[in-house]
């Protein structure tokens, strides 16, 4: 039975975590908007643990681990951050590379990291920041540079991924009053003694979550989502343009986004270097499209909560949609909107985005079993109730 949803969605976890990082420097900053997802919950608890000088438990949250690792290094002391086994298998060596340049020592353990700091030391040269695997280290450094007694300059190395999230961090910092100079290409300078100039930050809805809900409506439902802006700091807002190119039946009026079940969806060719979180759900949606879709330019997929490129290909195959891994993306041979998936059991491999992607098949075939569906708590605890599954 088609689902229906009318209402608002929780605030962006990406923006909330950035705002909470800034608030740790300026407790008077008011944050409008909230989320009860695991990532935001761990961010809040980690800030409290820092204040109390306790061990920081980051759970499965890579963003929290990276942001708070850089944040605590501003404070003199010995800090311990813990993470899940899966989290610690993800790449974090850039943290040590960056912090060593600031006179901070980082020791990795199987279940976390120990950071020994006397506060950041003035570097002799611009800090080098690798960005070929994640932009979160650059964002964490930027948002931890308030109140520095010296100018901080850094340069990027390697081809950038998730550029939209870095731009989101820049835009947020500037909106709060940080002066950010760009003296030459690929270089950022933050003058000393930066102070916040804003009293509050109003956090937008989470457009990554919204995309999953809208995509589900196009498959088997209808939604009227309130509080939607006509622009966004979040790179995943691009889903609006992508769905328009697919001919999706959706419209926005007075801040309400309406979408309903599509009679036909067009195949699409698109790059996902700046918005990798959209990839799994978009891939399934392309399975319902007419024609061959090409989803490309997503090198960071293998380094997310799971290997999303491999797992998305496996999900499509299980459902009966032919696809092929090509370089850093997928070629997907759409089956059209009349397609009914096969009955299968799917393990999302501890990845919330994979569980959401599988839900688009389950809407059409209720016999599909998604194991460990509670993994969506990482970003969108209400997901299953919104879809009525």
C-alpha positions as CSV (number, residue, x, y, z in Angstrom):
1,X,0.0,0.0,0.0
2,X,1.4,3.4,-0.9
3,X,2.6,5.4,2.1
4,X,1.8,9.1,2.8
5,X,3.8,11.6,4.8
6,X,3.0,15.2,5.7
7,X,5.2,17.2,7.9
8,X,8.8,18.4,8.6
9,X,12.0,16.5,8.9
10,X,14.7,16.9,11.5
11,X,17.6,19.3,11.1
12,X,20.7,18.5,9.1
13,X,23.1,16.3,11.1
14,X,26.0,17.7,9.1
15,X,25.2,21.3,9.9
16,X,24.3,20.4,13.5
17,X,27.6,18.8,14.2
18,X,29.4,21.8,12.7
19,X,27.3,24.2,14.8
20,X,28.0,22.1,17.9
21,X,31.7,22.3,17.3
22,X,31.5,26.0,17.1
23,X,29.3,26.2,20.2
24,X,32.0,24.3,22.1
25,X,34.1,27.5,21.8
26,X,31.2,29.9,22.3
27,X,28.6,28.3,24.7
28,X,26.3,31.4,24.3
29,X,25.6,30.5,20.6
30,X,22.0,29.4,20.2
31,X,21.3,26.5,17.8
32,X,17.8,26.5,16.3
33,X,16.9,23.0,15.1
34,X,17.8,19.5,16.4
35,X,18.0,15.8,15.6
36,X,18.0,12.7,17.8
37,X,20.1,10.7,15.4
38,X,23.1,8.8,16.8
39,X,25.7,11.0,15.1
40,X,24.3,14.2,16.7
41,X,23.8,12.4,20.0
42,X,27.5,11.3,20.0
43,X,28.6,14.8,19.1
44,X,26.7,16.3,22.0
45,X,28.0,13.7,24.4
46,X,31.6,14.2,23.2
47,X,31.5,17.9,23.7
48,X,30.3,17.3,27.3
49,X,33.0,14.7,27.8
50,X,35.6,17.2,26.6
51,X,34.4,19.8,29.1
52,X,34.5,17.2,31.9
53,X,37.9,15.9,30.7
54,X,36.6,12.4,30.2
55,X,37.0,9.8,27.5
56,X,35.1,10.7,24.3
57,X,32.9,8.0,22.9
58,X,32.3,8.6,19.2
59,X,30.4,5.4,18.5
60,X,30.1,4.8,14.7
61,X,30.3,8.5,13.9
62,X,33.3,9.3,11.7
63,X,32.5,13.0,11.5
64,X,32.4,13.2,15.3
65,X,35.7,11.3,15.7
66,X,37.5,13.6,13.2
67,X,35.9,16.8,14.4
68,X,36.5,16.1,18.1
69,X,40.0,14.8,17.5
70,X,40.9,18.2,16.1
71,X,38.9,20.1,18.7
72,X,40.4,18.5,21.8
73,X,43.9,19.1,20.4
74,X,43.3,22.8,21.0
75,X,43.2,22.1,24.8
76,X,46.3,21.1,26.8
77,X,46.1,17.6,28.1
78,X,46.0,13.9,27.2
79,X,42.7,13.0,25.5
80,X,41.3,9.6,24.6
81,X,38.7,9.2,21.9
82,X,37.0,5.8,21.4
83,X,35.2,4.5,18.3
84,X,33.6,1.3,17.2
85,X,35.6,-1.5,15.4
86,X,34.1,-0.5,12.1
87,X,34.8,3.2,12.6
88,X,38.5,2.5,13.5
89,X,38.9,0.6,10.2
90,X,38.1,3.7,8.3
91,X,41.0,6.0,7.3
92,X,42.0,8.5,10.0
93,X,45.8,8.9,9.5
94,X,45.2,12.4,8.0
95,X,44.4,13.5,11.6
96,X,47.9,12.6,12.8
97,X,49.5,14.1,9.7
98,X,47.7,17.5,10.3
99,X,48.1,17.6,14.1
100,X,51.8,16.7,14.0
101,X,52.3,19.9,12.0
102,X,50.7,21.8,14.9
103,X,52.9,20.2,17.6
104,X,50.3,17.6,18.7
105,X,51.1,13.9,19.2
106,X,48.6,11.3,18.1
107,X,48.8,7.6,19.0
108,X,46.3,5.2,17.4
109,X,44.9,2.2,19.2
110,X,42.6,-0.6,18.0
111,X,39.6,1.0,19.6
112,X,40.5,4.7,19.4
113,X,43.2,7.3,19.6
114,X,45.2,9.1,22.3
115,X,46.0,12.8,21.6
116,X,48.6,14.6,23.7
117,X,48.6,18.3,23.3
118,X,49.9,21.5,24.8
119,X,47.6,23.4,22.5
120,X,48.4,24.2,18.9
121,X,51.9,25.5,18.2
122,X,52.5,28.2,15.6
123,X,53.6,26.3,12.5
124,X,56.6,27.4,10.5
125,X,55.0,26.7,7.2
126,X,51.4,26.5,5.9
127,X,49.6,23.3,7.2
128,X,49.3,20.6,4.5
129,X,45.9,19.0,4.4
130,X,45.2,15.9,2.3
131,X,41.7,15.8,0.8
132,X,41.7,12.8,-1.5
133,X,39.7,10.6,0.9
134,X,37.7,13.0,3.1
135,X,37.0,16.8,3.5
136,X,36.2,16.4,7.2
137,X,39.7,17.0,8.4
138,X,39.8,20.3,6.6
139,X,36.4,21.2,8.0
140,X,37.4,20.2,11.5
141,X,40.6,22.3,11.4
142,X,38.7,25.3,10.1
143,X,36.0,25.1,12.7
144,X,38.5,24.6,15.5
145,X,40.5,27.7,14.6
146,X,38.5,30.2,16.7
147,X,40.5,32.3,19.2
148,X,43.9,31.3,18.0
149,X,46.7,33.6,19.1
150,X,48.4,33.4,15.7
151,X,47.4,33.4,12.0
152,X,46.7,30.0,10.6
153,X,47.4,29.2,7.0
154,X,46.8,25.8,5.3
155,X,47.0,24.4,1.8
156,X,45.4,21.4,0.2
157,X,47.1,18.4,-1.3
158,X,45.5,15.8,-3.6
159,X,42.3,15.9,-5.6
160,X,39.4,17.1,-3.5
161,X,36.4,14.8,-2.6
162,X,33.1,16.0,-1.0
163,X,34.0,19.5,-2.0
164,X,30.4,20.6,-1.2
165,X,30.8,19.7,2.4
166,X,34.0,21.8,2.6
167,X,32.1,24.7,1.1
168,X,29.3,24.2,3.6
169,X,31.9,24.5,6.4
170,X,33.3,27.7,4.8
171,X,29.8,29.2,4.4
172,X,28.8,28.4,8.0
173,X,32.0,29.8,9.5
174,X,31.7,33.0,7.5
175,X,28.0,33.4,8.4
176,X,29.1,33.2,12.1
177,X,31.7,35.9,11.6
178,X,34.9,34.1,10.9
179,X,37.3,36.1,8.6
180,X,38.6,33.7,6.0
181,X,41.2,34.8,3.5
182,X,42.2,33.0,0.3
183,X,45.6,34.6,-0.6
184,X,46.3,32.2,-3.5
185,X,44.7,29.2,-5.2
186,X,44.3,26.3,-2.8
187,X,45.3,28.3,0.3
188,X,43.3,29.4,3.3
189,X,44.4,31.9,5.9
190,X,42.5,32.5,9.2
191,X,43.7,35.6,11.0
192,X,44.4,35.4,14.7
193,X,41.8,36.0,17.5
194,X,38.7,35.1,15.5
195,X,35.5,35.8,17.5
196,X,31.9,34.8,16.7
197,X,29.6,37.6,15.6
198,X,26.3,35.8,15.5
199,X,23.9,35.1,18.4
200,X,22.3,32.0,16.8
201,X,22.5,29.6,13.9
202,X,19.3,28.3,12.2
203,X,19.9,24.8,11.0
204,X,18.1,23.6,7.8
205,X,16.3,20.3,7.4
206,X,18.5,17.3,6.5
207,X,18.4,17.1,2.7
208,X,20.1,13.7,2.7
209,X,17.3,12.3,4.6
210,X,14.7,14.2,2.6
211,X,16.1,12.7,-0.6
212,X,15.5,9.2,0.7
213,X,11.9,10.1,1.6
214,X,11.1,11.8,-1.7
215,X,12.7,8.9,-3.7
216,X,10.5,6.5,-1.8
217,X,7.4,8.5,-2.6
218,X,8.3,8.4,-6.3
219,X,8.4,4.6,-6.1
220,X,5.3,4.0,-4.0
221,X,3.8,6.9,-2.1
222,X,3.3,10.7,-1.7
223,X,4.9,13.3,0.5
224,X,4.3,16.9,1.5
225,X,7.4,18.0,3.3
226,X,7.3,21.4,5.1
227,X,10.1,23.8,5.9
228,X,12.0,23.4,2.6
229,X,14.1,26.3,1.4
230,X,14.8,27.4,-2.1
231,X,18.5,27.2,-1.5
232,X,20.8,25.4,0.9
233,X,24.3,25.2,2.4
234,X,24.1,21.4,2.1
235,X,25.5,19.8,-1.1
236,X,22.8,17.1,-1.1
237,X,20.3,19.8,-2.0
238,X,21.3,19.0,-5.5
239,X,18.9,16.0,-5.4
240,X,16.2,18.5,-6.5
241,X,18.0,19.1,-9.8
242,X,18.8,15.5,-10.3
243,X,15.1,14.4,-9.8
244,X,14.0,17.2,-12.2
245,X,16.3,15.7,-14.9
246,X,14.6,12.4,-14.3
247,X,11.2,13.9,-14.9
248,X,10.0,13.2,-11.3
249,X,6.5,14.4,-10.4
250,X,7.5,16.9,-7.7
251,X,6.8,20.6,-7.0
252,X,7.5,23.1,-4.3
253,X,5.2,25.9,-3.2
254,X,5.5,28.2,-0.1
255,X,8.2,26.0,1.4
256,X,6.3,22.7,0.9
257,X,7.8,20.0,-1.3
258,X,5.3,17.7,-2.8
259,X,6.1,14.5,-4.6
260,X,4.1,11.4,-5.6
261,X,4.4,8.1,-7.3
262,X,5.9,8.4,-10.8
263,X,4.5,6.9,-13.9
264,X,7.9,7.1,-15.6
265,X,11.4,8.1,-14.6
266,X,14.1,9.0,-17.1
267,X,17.6,7.5,-16.9
268,X,20.3,10.0,-15.8
269,X,24.1,10.5,-16.0
270,X,25.5,12.3,-13.0
271,X,28.7,12.7,-10.8
272,X,28.7,12.2,-7.1
273,X,32.1,13.5,-6.0
274,X,30.4,16.2,-3.9
275,X,27.4,14.3,-2.7
276,X,28.3,10.6,-2.1
277,X,25.5,10.1,0.5
278,X,23.0,10.3,-2.3
279,X,24.5,7.5,-4.3
280,X,22.9,4.3,-2.9
281,X,19.3,5.6,-3.0
282,X,19.8,7.2,-6.4
283,X,21.2,3.9,-7.7
284,X,18.0,2.1,-6.7
285,X,15.8,4.8,-8.1
286,X,17.7,4.4,-11.4
287,X,16.7,0.8,-11.2
288,X,13.1,1.9,-11.7
289,X,14.0,4.3,-14.5
290,X,13.7,3.7,-18.2
291,X,17.0,3.3,-19.9
292,X,20.7,3.2,-18.8
293,X,21.9,5.4,-16.0
294,X,25.5,6.3,-15.3
295,X,26.4,7.3,-11.8
296,X,30.1,8.3,-11.6
297,X,32.9,10.2,-9.9
298,X,32.4,8.8,-6.4
299,X,35.9,7.7,-5.3
300,X,35.1,8.0,-1.6
301,X,32.3,5.4,-1.7
302,X,34.6,2.6,-0.7
303,X,35.6,4.5,2.5
304,X,32.2,5.3,3.9
305,X,30.4,3.2,6.6
306,X,30.6,0.3,4.2
307,X,32.0,-0.2,0.7
308,X,29.0,1.5,-0.9
309,X,30.0,0.9,-4.4
310,X,30.3,-2.9,-4.0
311,X,27.2,-3.1,-1.7
312,X,25.0,-1.0,-4.0
313,X,25.9,-3.2,-6.9
314,X,25.1,-6.3,-4.8
315,X,21.8,-4.8,-3.7
316,X,20.7,-4.1,-7.3
317,X,21.7,-7.6,-8.3
318,X,19.7,-9.2,-5.5
319,X,16.6,-7.3,-6.5
320,X,17.0,-8.3,-10.2
321,X,18.4,-5.0,-11.6
322,X,21.4,-5.4,-13.9
323,X,24.3,-3.1,-13.2
324,X,28.1,-3.0,-13.7
325,X,30.8,-1.3,-11.7
326,X,32.7,1.0,-13.9
327,X,35.6,2.9,-12.4
328,X,34.3,5.0,-9.5
329,X,30.7,4.4,-10.2
330,X,27.9,2.2,-11.6
331,X,26.2,1.7,-14.9
332,X,22.6,0.8,-14.2
333,X,20.2,-0.8,-16.6
334,X,16.8,0.4,-15.5
335,X,13.7,-1.9,-15.4
336,X,11.0,0.8,-15.5
337,X,8.3,1.8,-13.1
338,X,6.4,-1.5,-13.5
339,X,9.4,-3.4,-12.1
340,X,8.7,-5.7,-9.1
341,X,11.9,-6.7,-7.2
342,X,12.8,-10.3,-6.3
343,X,12.3,-11.5,-2.8
344,X,15.6,-11.5,-1.0
345,X,17.3,-10.9,2.4
346,X,19.6,-7.9,2.6
347,X,22.3,-7.1,5.1
348,X,23.1,-3.3,4.9
349,X,26.6,-4.0,6.4
350,X,26.1,-1.5,9.3
351,X,25.5,1.3,6.7
352,X,22.4,3.5,7.2
353,X,22.4,4.7,3.6
354,X,22.3,1.1,2.3
355,X,19.3,0.3,4.5
356,X,17.5,3.3,3.1
357,X,18.3,2.3,-0.4
358,X,17.0,-1.3,0.2
359,X,13.7,0.2,1.5
360,X,12.9,1.5,-2.0
361,X,12.8,-2.2,-3.1
362,X,10.8,-3.3,-0.1
363,X,8.1,-0.8,-0.8
364,X,7.3,-2.8,-4.0
365,X,8.0,-6.3,-2.5
366,X,7.1,-6.5,1.2
367,X,8.7,-10.0,1.4
368,X,12.1,-8.4,1.2
369,X,13.8,-8.6,4.6
370,X,16.3,-5.9,5.6
371,X,18.5,-7.1,8.5
372,X,19.6,-4.7,11.2
373,X,17.3,-2.0,10.0
374,X,17.9,-0.1,13.2
375,X,21.2,1.1,11.6
376,X,19.2,4.1,10.2
377,X,19.4,5.6,13.7
378,X,22.8,6.9,12.7
379,X,21.2,9.7,10.7
380,X,17.4,9.3,10.5
381,X,15.7,7.4,13.4
382,X,12.2,8.1,12.1
383,X,12.9,6.6,8.6
384,X,10.9,3.4,8.9
385,X,7.9,5.1,10.6
386,X,7.8,7.8,7.9
387,X,7.7,5.1,5.2
388,X,5.2,3.0,7.2
389,X,7.5,0.0,7.1
